[in-house]
Amino acid sequence: MEHMLYMDLLVLFFGMLAYKTLDKRTLLLFIHVIIGIIVVIVSRYTATLGNNLYISYLYAPYEAIMFSAILYPNLKHKKARLIVKTVIGLILVTNLLEGFLIQDGFSKYNSYTYVLINLLTGTLAIRYLLELRFDKHIENLARTPMFWVATSLAIKNFGVLIVWAFLRVAQENSMDLLWQLTFIRETVTYLTLTLWIAAFWVSRKGHYSA
């Protein structure tokens, strides 16, 4: 967790460099990085006190809402917006049910909740990338901050989908599998954070933001 904190701080540094040129959605990402650092620090401390998995139950709904807020503005159809709001509601209910009824009082990972979050955010990110691809106003996707953000969220969510699907089973039955899944999750996280640095760097250069 310590090396992940260093990577988070590096992303924060690039976000600070680009702060004055961030638009509303990359600013939300910058805020998310700050909150993520706080959560990592709190998690490190609470881990010394015993089980701290309850933090995952607090953080999951926040992630669903934050990432949806970043990608939501491009949804122009009322049905699509209604579906997103409905899925977020389902995520909140599932998270509570997992904590109180399924996972023995917040003692196991909220895997079902994160599978839903992965599907929602990953789908929104792919949809956004497709819209960027056919946007005639964009000459170079690589110079578009939101291209890097959407790409990172697509990789982040679909990359760890299988991890969350099997994480609870691994926690109960196989430490070897648990470590393997954790390695996959951390690798995907590193790639995601690297793409966030790219998004902030492009924003700092003052390029087009979709």
JOFEN-V90541 format. One record per residue. N is the residue number from 1. SS is DSSP state (hx for helix, st for strand, lp for the rest). PHI is phi in whole degrees, -180 to 180 (* if undefined). D_LAST is the distance of its C-alpha to the last C-alpha in whole Angstrom. Layout:
n:N ss:SS phi:PHI d_last:D_LAST
n:N ss:SS phi:PHI d_last:D_LAST
This chain:
n:1 ss:lp phi:* d_last:33
n:2 ss:hx phi:-65 d_last:34
n:3 ss:hx phi:-67 d_last:32
n:4 ss:hx phi:-68 d_last:29
n:5 ss:hx phi:-63 d_last:29
n:6 ss:hx phi:-62 d_last:29
n:7 ss:hx phi:-67 d_last:26
n:8 ss:hx phi:-60 d_last:25
n:9 ss:hx phi:-66 d_last:26
n:10 ss:hx phi:-65 d_last:24
n:11 ss:hx phi:-62 d_last:21
n:12 ss:hx phi:-59 d_last:22
n:13 ss:hx phi:-59 d_last:23
n:14 ss:hx phi:-67 d_last:20
n:15 ss:hx phi:-64 d_last:18
n:16 ss:hx phi:-67 d_last:20
n:17 ss:hx phi:-63 d_last:20
n:18 ss:lp phi:-98 d_last:16
n:19 ss:hx phi:-52 d_last:17
n:20 ss:hx phi:-70 d_last:17
n:21 ss:hx phi:-108 d_last:13
n:22 ss:lp phi:-74 d_last:12
n:23 ss:lp phi:-89 d_last:9
n:24 ss:hx phi:-60 d_last:11
n:25 ss:hx phi:-79 d_last:10
n:26 ss:hx phi:-71 d_last:10
n:27 ss:hx phi:-67 d_last:13
n:28 ss:hx phi:-62 d_last:14
n:29 ss:hx phi:-64 d_last:14
n:30 ss:hx phi:-61 d_last:17
n:31 ss:hx phi:-62 d_last:19
n:32 ss:hx phi:-61 d_last:19
n:33 ss:hx phi:-61 d_last:20
n:34 ss:hx phi:-63 d_last:23
n:35 ss:hx phi:-63 d_last:24
n:36 ss:hx phi:-61 d_last:24
n:37 ss:hx phi:-64 d_last:27
n:38 ss:hx phi:-62 d_last:29
n:39 ss:hx phi:-64 d_last:29
n:40 ss:hx phi:-62 d_last:30
n:41 ss:hx phi:-64 d_last:33
n:42 ss:hx phi:-63 d_last:34
n:43 ss:hx phi:-64 d_last:34
n:44 ss:hx phi:-61 d_last:37
n:45 ss:hx phi:-71 d_last:39
n:46 ss:hx phi:-67 d_last:39
n:47 ss:hx phi:-64 d_last:40
n:48 ss:lp phi:-75 d_last:43
n:49 ss:lp phi:-97 d_last:44
n:50 ss:lp phi:131 d_last:44
n:51 ss:lp phi:-64 d_last:42
n:52 ss:lp phi:-122 d_last:38
n:53 ss:lp phi:-66 d_last:37
n:54 ss:hx phi:-61 d_last:36
n:55 ss:hx phi:-63 d_last:33
n:56 ss:hx phi:-62 d_last:31
n:57 ss:hx phi:-74 d_last:32
n:58 ss:hx phi:-84 d_last:31
n:59 ss:hx phi:-77 d_last:28
n:60 ss:hx phi:-60 d_last:27
n:61 ss:hx phi:-61 d_last:26
n:62 ss:hx phi:-61 d_last:24
n:63 ss:hx phi:-60 d_last:22
n:64 ss:hx phi:-59 d_last:21
n:65 ss:hx phi:-72 d_last:20
n:66 ss:hx phi:-65 d_last:18
n:67 ss:hx phi:-68 d_last:16
n:68 ss:hx phi:-67 d_last:16
n:69 ss:hx phi:-64 d_last:15
n:70 ss:hx phi:-70 d_last:12
n:71 ss:hx phi:-97 d_last:11
n:72 ss:hx phi:-62 d_last:13
n:73 ss:lp phi:-57 d_last:10
n:74 ss:lp phi:-82 d_last:9
n:75 ss:lp phi:-82 d_last:13
n:76 ss:lp phi:-97 d_last:14
n:77 ss:lp phi:-95 d_last:18
n:78 ss:hx phi:-61 d_last:20
n:79 ss:hx phi:-63 d_last:22
n:80 ss:hx phi:-64 d_last:19
n:81 ss:hx phi:-65 d_last:19
n:82 ss:hx phi:-65 d_last:22
n:83 ss:hx phi:-62 d_last:23
n:84 ss:hx phi:-61 d_last:20
n:85 ss:hx phi:-63 d_last:22
n:86 ss:hx phi:-66 d_last:26
n:87 ss:hx phi:-66 d_last:25
n:88 ss:hx phi:-62 d_last:24
n:89 ss:hx phi:-61 d_last:27
n:90 ss:hx phi:-64 d_last:29
n:91 ss:hx phi:-63 d_last:28
n:92 ss:hx phi:-63 d_last:29
n:93 ss:hx phi:-67 d_last:33
n:94 ss:hx phi:-61 d_last:33
n:95 ss:hx phi:-61 d_last:32
n:96 ss:hx phi:-68 d_last:35
n:97 ss:hx phi:-64 d_last:37
n:98 ss:hx phi:-62 d_last:37
n:99 ss:hx phi:-67 d_last:38
n:100 ss:hx phi:-93 d_last:41
n:101 ss:hx phi:-117 d_last:42
n:102 ss:hx phi:-94 d_last:41
n:103 ss:lp phi:-100 d_last:41
n:104 ss:lp phi:57 d_last:44
n:105 ss:lp phi:68 d_last:42
n:106 ss:lp phi:63 d_last:39
n:107 ss:lp phi:-99 d_last:41
n:108 ss:lp phi:-133 d_last:39
n:109 ss:lp phi:-62 d_last:35
n:110 ss:lp phi:-85 d_last:33
n:111 ss:hx phi:-63 d_last:33
n:112 ss:hx phi:-62 d_last:32
n:113 ss:hx phi:-62 d_last:30
n:114 ss:hx phi:-71 d_last:27
n:115 ss:hx phi:-62 d_last:28
n:116 ss:hx phi:-64 d_last:26
n:117 ss:hx phi:-63 d_last:23
n:118 ss:hx phi:-59 d_last:23
n:119 ss:hx phi:-65 d_last:23
n:120 ss:hx phi:-66 d_last:21
n:121 ss:hx phi:-67 d_last:18
n:122 ss:hx phi:-62 d_last:18
n:123 ss:hx phi:-66 d_last:18
n:124 ss:hx phi:-61 d_last:15
n:125 ss:hx phi:-67 d_last:13
n:126 ss:hx phi:-63 d_last:15
n:127 ss:hx phi:-60 d_last:14
n:128 ss:hx phi:-66 d_last:10
n:129 ss:hx phi:-63 d_last:11
n:130 ss:hx phi:-65 d_last:12
n:131 ss:hx phi:-67 d_last:10
n:132 ss:hx phi:-62 d_last:8
n:133 ss:hx phi:-59 d_last:11
n:134 ss:lp phi:-106 d_last:12
n:135 ss:lp phi:-81 d_last:9
n:136 ss:lp phi:-70 d_last:11
n:137 ss:lp phi:-79 d_last:9
n:138 ss:lp phi:-101 d_last:8
n:139 ss:lp phi:-87 d_last:11
n:140 ss:lp phi:-141 d_last:11
n:141 ss:hx phi:-61 d_last:10
n:142 ss:hx phi:-65 d_last:12
n:143 ss:hx phi:-100 d_last:10
n:144 ss:lp phi:-110 d_last:7
n:145 ss:hx phi:-52 d_last:8
n:146 ss:hx phi:-70 d_last:6
n:147 ss:hx phi:-64 d_last:8
n:148 ss:hx phi:-69 d_last:11
n:149 ss:hx phi:-66 d_last:11
n:150 ss:hx phi:-64 d_last:11
n:151 ss:hx phi:-62 d_last:13
n:152 ss:hx phi:-63 d_last:15
n:153 ss:hx phi:-71 d_last:16
n:154 ss:hx phi:-66 d_last:17
n:155 ss:hx phi:-66 d_last:19
n:156 ss:hx phi:-58 d_last:20
n:157 ss:hx phi:-83 d_last:21
n:158 ss:hx phi:-77 d_last:23
n:159 ss:hx phi:-70 d_last:24
n:160 ss:lp phi:-108 d_last:26
n:161 ss:hx phi:-59 d_last:27
n:162 ss:hx phi:-68 d_last:30
n:163 ss:hx phi:-63 d_last:31
n:164 ss:hx phi:-68 d_last:31
n:165 ss:hx phi:-64 d_last:33
n:166 ss:hx phi:-113 d_last:36
n:167 ss:hx phi:-64 d_last:35
n:168 ss:hx phi:-67 d_last:38
n:169 ss:hx phi:-63 d_last:40
n:170 ss:hx phi:-65 d_last:40
n:171 ss:hx phi:-61 d_last:41
n:172 ss:hx phi:-87 d_last:44
n:173 ss:hx phi:-126 d_last:45
n:174 ss:lp phi:-150 d_last:44
n:175 ss:hx phi:-69 d_last:43
n:176 ss:hx phi:-63 d_last:43
n:177 ss:hx phi:-65 d_last:40
n:178 ss:hx phi:-61 d_last:39
n:179 ss:hx phi:-67 d_last:38
n:180 ss:hx phi:-64 d_last:37
n:181 ss:hx phi:-66 d_last:34
n:182 ss:hx phi:-64 d_last:33
n:183 ss:hx phi:-62 d_last:33
n:184 ss:hx phi:-61 d_last:31
n:185 ss:hx phi:-64 d_last:29
n:186 ss:hx phi:-70 d_last:29
n:187 ss:hx phi:-63 d_last:28
n:188 ss:hx phi:-64 d_last:25
n:189 ss:hx phi:-64 d_last:24
n:190 ss:hx phi:-60 d_last:24
n:191 ss:hx phi:-64 d_last:22
n:192 ss:hx phi:-61 d_last:19
n:193 ss:hx phi:-65 d_last:20
n:194 ss:hx phi:-63 d_last:20
n:195 ss:hx phi:-70 d_last:16
n:196 ss:hx phi:-66 d_last:15
n:197 ss:hx phi:-60 d_last:17
n:198 ss:hx phi:-61 d_last:15
n:199 ss:hx phi:-63 d_last:12
n:200 ss:hx phi:-68 d_last:14
n:201 ss:hx phi:-65 d_last:15
n:202 ss:hx phi:-65 d_last:12
n:203 ss:hx phi:-63 d_last:11
n:204 ss:hx phi:-62 d_last:15
n:205 ss:lp phi:-75 d_last:15
n:206 ss:lp phi:76 d_last:12
n:207 ss:lp phi:-83 d_last:10
n:208 ss:lp phi:-60 d_last:7
n:209 ss:lp phi:-122 d_last:4
n:210 ss:lp phi:-89 d_last:0
